[in-house]
Amino acid sequence: MKKLLQVVLCATIYVLLPFGKDVAWSEVLYFDPPQGFYSYTVQKGDTLENLVQNPDHWRITQEVNRVDGRHLLPGFQMLLPDPDPNVLKVFTIPMPITIASIARYPRALMICLDQQYFGFYRYGELLFSGPVNTGGIGKETPPGKFFVGEKKRLHISRGPSELTKGAKMYFAIRISNTDKLVHAALLEGVMNSSGCVNVLWHDGERLYAALKHGDPIWIYHEDKAMQSESAQ
């Protein structure tokens, strides 16, 4: 991605609210879009390619809206980058650049439920990050400290419902002591998974390659962020 797209998320862009099932990120936007973006209501037939003419801006659009390129549902209000290439696009990553309390770990995955974002850390330094979709009401993704369990490049779901049974989950990483996975999926910009942590395809591929069995995973709310290693 070109230098033009500096990636960071600002508290001035989003407010934090208790998200529930089918609550979109667009519903908690401030009235004024951040510099370099404008608000747009998705129409039937819209695609990422026809809404965002510059392919270099596709990924930043996905990250800002927590949505993939195929799930642009009519009525969904999203932020689109200004077509003017001279306008600075600013999206502030909502994950700490450094976390001292995990500096002893060669690899660690942090997942913030409030921001719907993950960060992959190497010795406490952020290496890469991206958006997630987690569980909705009644199917919440459990917070806590976990570890990387079994990994499968392709996992076939056994449930828990007929809707998810038989579903293909690529780059699947088991969250220890749970039936939940981190895996690549289509993101709809809402918290509506069955409890798994869904990530974009390219992020799933990177996490699958980077994480090893036994690496720590923290899933947390911002108001209960890690204070110390004993609190993790």
C-alpha positions as CSV (number, residue, x, y, z in Angstrom):
1,M,0.0,0.0,0.0
2,K,1.3,3.4,-0.9
3,K,2.6,5.9,1.5
4,L,-0.5,8.0,0.8
5,L,-2.5,5.5,2.9
6,Q,-1.2,5.8,6.4
7,V,-3.0,3.3,8.6
8,V,-4.1,4.4,12.2
9,L,-7.8,4.6,13.8
10,C,-8.7,7.6,15.9
11,A,-11.1,8.0,18.7
12,T,-12.3,11.0,16.7
13,I,-13.5,8.7,14.0
14,Y,-15.4,6.1,16.1
15,V,-17.2,6.1,19.5
16,L,-17.3,2.9,21.5
17,L,-20.7,1.5,22.1
18,P,-21.9,-2.0,23.3
19,F,-22.3,-3.6,19.9
20,G,-24.9,-6.3,19.4
21,K,-26.1,-8.5,16.6
22,D,-26.2,-6.8,13.2
23,V,-25.0,-3.5,14.6
24,A,-22.8,-2.0,11.9
25,W,-19.7,0.1,12.5
26,S,-21.3,2.8,10.3
27,E,-24.0,3.2,13.0
28,V,-21.6,4.6,15.5
29,L,-19.8,7.1,13.2
30,Y,-19.6,10.7,14.2
31,F,-21.6,13.1,12.1
32,D,-18.5,14.3,10.2
33,P,-16.4,11.7,8.3
34,P,-12.7,11.8,9.0
35,Q,-10.4,13.8,6.7
36,G,-10.0,12.0,3.4
37,F,-13.2,10.1,3.6
38,Y,-16.9,10.7,2.9
39,S,-20.1,8.8,4.0
40,Y,-22.0,6.7,1.4
41,T,-25.1,4.5,1.6
42,V,-24.6,1.3,-0.3
43,Q,-27.0,0.8,-3.2
44,K,-28.1,-2.5,-4.8
45,G,-25.4,-3.8,-7.2
46,D,-22.6,-1.7,-5.7
47,T,-19.2,-3.4,-5.5
48,L,-15.9,-2.4,-3.9
49,E,-14.4,-2.1,-7.4
50,N,-17.0,0.4,-8.7
51,L,-17.2,2.4,-5.5
52,V,-13.4,2.8,-5.1
53,Q,-11.7,3.4,-8.4
54,N,-8.2,3.2,-7.1
55,P,-7.2,-0.4,-6.4
56,D,-4.6,0.9,-3.9
57,H,-7.5,2.1,-1.7
58,W,-9.4,-1.2,-1.6
59,R,-7.7,-2.6,1.4
60,I,-7.9,0.6,3.5
61,T,-11.7,0.7,2.7
62,Q,-12.1,-2.8,4.0
63,E,-10.2,-2.0,7.2
64,V,-12.0,1.2,7.9
65,N,-15.4,-0.4,7.5
66,R,-14.6,-3.9,8.9
67,V,-16.1,-5.4,5.7
68,D,-14.9,-7.5,2.8
69,G,-15.3,-6.7,-0.9
70,R,-18.3,-9.0,-1.4
71,H,-20.5,-8.1,1.5
72,L,-21.7,-4.6,0.5
73,L,-25.3,-4.9,1.6
74,P,-27.9,-2.3,0.3
75,G,-28.5,0.3,3.0
76,F,-25.1,-0.2,4.7
77,Q,-23.5,3.1,5.4
78,M,-19.8,3.1,4.9
79,L,-16.8,5.4,4.6
80,L,-15.2,5.8,1.2
81,P,-11.9,7.4,0.5
82,D,-11.9,10.7,-1.3
83,P,-11.0,10.1,-5.0
84,D,-8.6,13.1,-4.9
85,P,-5.1,11.4,-4.8
86,N,-3.7,14.4,-3.1
87,V,-5.9,14.1,0.0
88,L,-4.1,12.4,2.9
89,K,-6.0,9.3,3.9
90,V,-5.7,8.8,7.6
91,F,-6.9,5.6,9.3
92,T,-5.4,5.1,12.7
93,I,-4.9,1.5,13.7
94,P,-6.8,0.9,16.9
95,M,-4.1,-1.4,18.4
96,P,-1.1,-0.4,20.5
97,I,2.1,-0.2,18.6
98,T,4.0,-1.6,21.6
99,I,2.8,-3.7,24.6
100,A,5.5,-4.0,27.2
101,S,3.7,-6.7,29.2
102,I,4.0,-9.2,26.3
103,A,7.6,-8.3,25.3
104,R,8.8,-11.7,26.4
105,Y,6.7,-13.5,23.8
106,P,8.2,-14.1,20.3
107,R,4.6,-14.2,19.0
108,A,1.3,-13.1,20.4
109,L,-2.2,-12.4,19.0
110,M,-4.3,-9.6,20.5
111,I,-8.0,-9.3,19.7
112,C,-10.0,-6.3,20.9
113,L,-13.7,-7.0,21.0
114,D,-14.6,-3.3,21.3
115,Q,-12.6,-2.1,18.3
116,Q,-13.3,-5.3,16.3
117,Y,-9.6,-5.4,15.4
118,F,-6.6,-7.7,15.9
119,G,-2.9,-7.2,16.2
120,F,-0.1,-9.7,15.8
121,Y,2.9,-8.9,18.0
122,R,6.5,-10.1,18.0
123,Y,8.3,-9.4,21.4
124,G,5.6,-6.8,22.2
125,E,6.0,-4.9,18.9
126,L,3.0,-4.7,16.4
127,L,4.0,-6.5,13.2
128,F,0.6,-6.4,11.4
129,S,-3.1,-6.0,12.1
130,G,-6.6,-6.1,10.6
131,P,-10.3,-6.0,11.1
132,V,-12.4,-8.9,12.6
133,N,-16.0,-9.9,13.0
134,T,-16.8,-11.7,16.3
135,G,-19.9,-13.2,17.9
136,G,-23.2,-11.5,18.2
137,I,-25.8,-11.5,21.0
138,G,-26.1,-15.0,22.5
139,K,-23.0,-16.2,20.6
140,E,-20.4,-13.9,22.1
141,T,-16.8,-14.6,21.5
142,P,-15.4,-15.3,25.0
143,P,-12.8,-12.9,26.4
144,G,-9.7,-14.2,28.2
145,K,-6.2,-15.5,27.8
146,F,-5.9,-18.5,25.5
147,F,-3.3,-20.3,23.4
148,V,-3.0,-21.5,19.8
149,G,-4.3,-25.0,19.6
150,E,-4.8,-27.2,16.5
151,K,-4.3,-25.6,13.1
152,K,-5.9,-26.7,9.9
153,R,-5.6,-25.1,6.5
154,L,-9.1,-26.2,5.8
155,H,-11.6,-27.0,8.7
156,I,-15.1,-28.3,8.0
157,S,-17.5,-27.1,10.7
158,R,-19.6,-29.6,12.6
159,G,-22.1,-27.1,13.9
160,P,-23.4,-25.8,16.2
161,S,-26.4,-25.1,13.9
162,E,-27.5,-26.4,10.5
163,L,-26.6,-23.0,9.1
164,T,-22.9,-23.5,10.0
165,K,-22.6,-27.3,9.7
166,G,-20.4,-28.3,6.8
167,A,-19.1,-24.7,6.4
168,K,-15.5,-24.5,5.1
169,M,-13.2,-22.5,7.3
170,Y,-9.8,-21.7,5.8
171,F,-6.6,-21.0,7.8
172,A,-8.3,-22.2,10.9
173,I,-6.6,-21.7,14.3
174,R,-8.2,-23.3,17.3
175,I,-8.6,-21.0,20.4
176,S,-7.6,-23.3,23.2
177,N,-10.2,-24.8,25.6
178,T,-13.1,-23.6,23.4
179,D,-14.9,-24.7,20.2
180,K,-14.0,-21.3,18.6
181,L,-11.6,-20.6,15.8
182,V,-9.7,-17.7,14.2
183,H,-10.3,-18.2,10.5
184,A,-10.6,-16.4,7.2
185,A,-14.2,-15.5,6.3
186,L,-16.3,-12.9,4.6
187,L,-16.7,-9.8,6.8
188,E,-20.1,-8.0,6.9
189,G,-19.1,-5.1,9.1
190,V,-21.2,-6.4,12.0
191,M,-20.7,-8.7,15.0
192,N,-22.6,-11.7,13.7
193,S,-20.3,-14.7,13.8
194,S,-21.2,-17.9,15.8
195,G,-18.5,-17.0,18.2
196,C,-15.4,-17.5,16.0
197,V,-13.0,-14.6,15.2
198,N,-13.5,-14.0,11.4
199,V,-10.7,-12.2,9.6
200,L,-10.1,-11.2,6.0
201,W,-8.5,-13.8,3.7
202,H,-5.1,-12.2,3.5
203,D,-5.0,-11.7,7.2
204,G,-6.0,-15.3,7.9
205,E,-3.2,-16.5,5.6
206,R,-0.6,-14.4,7.4
207,L,-1.8,-15.4,10.9
208,Y,-1.8,-19.1,10.0
209,A,1.8,-18.8,8.8
210,A,3.0,-16.7,11.7
211,L,1.4,-18.4,14.7
212,K,2.7,-21.6,16.2
213,H,1.1,-24.1,18.6
214,G,1.1,-22.8,22.2
215,D,1.4,-19.1,21.2
216,P,-0.7,-16.8,23.5
217,I,-4.0,-15.3,22.3
218,W,-5.7,-12.5,24.3
219,I,-9.3,-11.6,23.6
220,Y,-10.3,-8.6,25.6
221,H,-12.5,-5.5,26.1
222,E,-10.8,-2.1,26.3
223,D,-12.2,-1.4,29.8
224,K,-10.5,-4.6,31.0
225,A,-7.3,-4.2,29.1
226,M,-4.2,-6.0,30.5
227,Q,-2.7,-4.3,33.5
228,S,0.0,-6.8,34.1
229,E,1.0,-10.3,33.2
230,S,-0.9,-11.6,36.3
231,A,-4.1,-9.9,35.0
232,Q,-3.7,-11.6,31.7
